[in-house]
Amino acid sequence: MLPSLTINEFCLAEKISRSQLYEDWQNGIGPDFFLVGSHRRISHEARERWRRQREAAVKQAHSVMEASHG
């Protein structure tokens, strides 16, 4: 099992800003997290699930765009 990530580690690994991550959480599309004390941690499984969800959303958006231009 891989260790969980801090917010900074997650953002660095995914090459996104902290503000983007918090915006994603606010919009209900951020990765699941758990608390260690008052600190958010993101598990490897949550990171992978988040990536699959984001990829699926992009594919769906492209399909909609292609259908509207097709």
C-alpha positions, -999 to +999 in steps of 0.1 A: +000+000+000+013+034-009+013+062+017-013+089+016-004+123+003-005+157+019-022+185+000+012+199-011+024+164-022-008+158-042-007+192-059+030+187-068+023+152-081-007+163-102+008+196-112-021+217-100-022+246-076-035+245-041-062+270-051-073+248-079-076+218-056-097+238-031-118+251-059-124+215-071-134+205-035-158+235-034-173+224-067-177+188-056-151+173-079-120+172-057-105+139-045-118+122-014-097+129+017-095+120+053-083+139+083-052+133+104-058+157+132-068+188+113-048+180+082-062+166+050-046+135+035-054+119+001-050+082-002-035+066-033-069+050-041-087+084-038-061+099-061-066+072-088-104+074-085-102+112-089-080+108-120-104+084-136-134+107-128-116+137-143-106+117-174-142+105-178-155+140-175-132+152-203-142+123-226-178+131-220-173+168-227-155+159-260-183+136-270-209+163-264-188+188-284-184+164-313-221+156-313-230+193-314-206+199-343-212+167-361 
